[in-house]
Amino acid sequence: MSKEKLRQLPSVDRLLGEDPVQALVASYGHGQVVAALRDVLDRVREEVQGGADVPDGPALAARAEAALQAWLAPTLRPVINATGVIIHTNLGRAPLSPAALAAMRAASRGYSTLEYDLTAGKRGHRTVHAEGLLCQLAGAESALVVNNNAGAVLLALTGLARGRGAIISRGQLVEIGGGFRVPDVMAQSGARLIEVGTTNRTHQRDYVAALEGHEDAALIMRAHHSNFSLVGFTTEPGLPELVALGTDHGVPVLDDLGSGALLDTGSFGLTHEPMVQESVEAGAAVVCFSGDKLLGGPQAGIIVGQAAYVEPLKQHPLARALRADKICLSGLQATLRHYLIGEATEQVPVWRMIALPLDEIEQRARRWRRALKRAGIGAEIVAGESTVGGGSLPGEALPTRLVALTVPAPDQAAADLRAADPPVIGRIDDDRLVFDPRTVLMEEERELLRVVREILGSPPA
């Protein structure tokens, strides 16, 4: 019987002549539709051999359309972050300001002055676009933007210490998210790793011994601990002490700050995060940090510091491989302007979230609870904590108010919301599905409530 059923299946050519499939060809192209039809027919043959009936032409066309939609659906999708993690690495890190988005759209619409000098009427350099703003903000002599901070550190080490020694404390040989290991980057740069001290205690004399015992030492490197902290019986020289040692022995200091704050996190009830300006003022020759973490801009790696060390890096062959594009540079410029004119806490989303007053969060939480209650969804407001994330300020938290949903199966509810359009990402806290208003942009609030009502709300009587 299955052989007779299989003979009833139409061929790909026959299906291509039917109106529903022709509509698919107009939307998806001939090649994609043919591939989808073949895939569907292969699956149907297996089903028929298992005893299923032969679907008709419209049903086959519908299955082909579903396959095409699945194949061509974007995998990089916007989501609503209600987790309370501000710089959420898995969700794209820092959201951008309206001004940054507008600048990036403008740069991408057509041609631009990426490498063109309007005054001279000839080729220019892309390195100029963010350099002036960065030097103003950091108090540095020179600046360079590359694609991310790992690239910035790799370029600095390659340019300054390839084939020579780089001194670093064992307590700073960290691994951060995504398997980024400081020792691996140092090895890739061609610099020879000179470890000093122990995991928890490194003294100034350890650096002196390394400097005096290794004639090929090219620099001292300090790496910010980022997403972990050393507590208890610990010692580590500060940056000014390292700079003084470097000056005495004629070697520069490379400071890898990781997140790279331009504002004082201590002003917002958090532990003080090392700031870019502080590193430059302390005398670090080269300072590396991210553009898309605490700075709150597009993904970028930023190098600032003394011209004698930064300028040669612009000419290094690796700089071309790591260079930033026009979209990144335009967004970064717009983000840096927020800092220069003193509006970062109002315009840069990361800092707006960090600075958000608790009473404003509670007002939003109450508004959400009322809207959900009208849809038949039980919810209560509970005290909770938001985190900065992005490898910054480990163990630090900001007080917040959470909207805890009353649902019988929190894990299933969370999965259903992740499958929505747009996906809503909450978190499970004490076996409850909770949303943190701190990380939900104001313009996303209406969509969040719509999705939750549609997915979890009671059906109309």
C-alpha positions, 0 to 999 in steps of 0.5 A: 500500500505504501508503494501505491501512496508514494506514486501519488506524490507529485514531482517537484516540477509539477508542484512548481506549476501550482499557484501557491508554489509560484507565489513562493518562487516570487518571494523566495526565489526559484532555487530556494523553493526547489530545495525546500520542495525536495526536502519536504518530499523526502520527509513526506516519503518517510511519513508515508512509508510509516503509514501516513496519508499523502498530503495534497498540493496546498499542504505540501506548499504550506510545508515548503513555506514553513521550511523556507521561513525557518531557513531564512529567519534571522538568527540575530534577533532583538530581545527584551532584556528583563533579567536585571543584568545591565551589560548582558554579554549574551544579549549583546552587551550595551544598548546604544543611545538614540544619537549613536543609532542615528549616527550609525544609520547616517554613516551606513546610508551612503558614502562618508568621509571614512578615509577622505580629507575634505579640506585637502581633497585627498585620502585621509585616515580613519584613525582621526574620527574618534581620536580627538574626543578620546584624548579630551576625555582621557587626557591622553596624547594619542588614541586608536580604535580597533574592533574589540578590547582583546584586539587592542591588547593583542595589538599593544603587546605585539607592537611593544613586546614581540620577541621580548618579555612582558612582566605581569602578576600571577594574580592577573592571569585571568580568564574572562567570558568566552574563554579569553585568557590573558596568558593566551593573548600574550603568547599569541602576541609573541611576547614572552610571559614573565610571571611574578609573585603568587596568585594572591600576593605580589610585591613591588620587590617581585617586579624589581627582581624581574626587571633586573633579572630579565634584560629583554623585559619590554614592558610591565602589564597590569590586567584588571581582574574584571569578573572575579575578585581577590579577597583576604590575604592579598597584596598588589602594587598600585598603578602609580607604583608600577609606573614609577618602577617602569620609569626607573628601569626605562620600560612602559606600563600597559594597563588593560582595564577591560570595561573602561569606565569614564564615570565614577561607579562609586557615585552610584553606590557601587565599588569604584571601578578603575577609570581610564582618566586615572590610568592616564593620569597615573602615567600608564603609557598605553591603556586598553579598554572596551567601547561596548561595556561601561562606556556604553557604545558599539563594540570596539577596543580602544587604546589611549596613552602616550604618543610615543607608544600609541602612534607606532601602533597605528602603523603596525600591520596588525592594526589594519586587520583589527581596524574599526569600520565606519558604523562603529566609529560613527556610533562611538563618536556620538557616544563619546559626545554624551560624556563630553557635554555631561549627559551620559547618565541621561543619554547612554542607556547603560549609565541611565540604568545604573543611575535609575532611582529606586522609586522610579523602578518601583513606579514602573513595577506597580504599573506592570503589576496593574496591567498584568492583573487586568489580564488575569496574571497574578504578580507581586512586587518584591525587593531584588538586585540588579547587576552590572554584568559584562565582567565589571564589578563582580559581586556588586549589585544595585537594589531594585524592585522585581515583578514576580509572576504567579504562574504554575510552571515558571520554567515553562513560562520563561521558555514560552516567552523566549519563543515569542515575538519579540522574545522576552528574557526574564530570570528565575529567582526563588522558583519564580519568574521575575522581571526587572524594570531596570534593564527594560528600555522605556520604549520596550515596556508596551511590547513586554506587557503585550507579549506577557498578556498574550502568552500567559494571560487568561483567555477571554470568557 
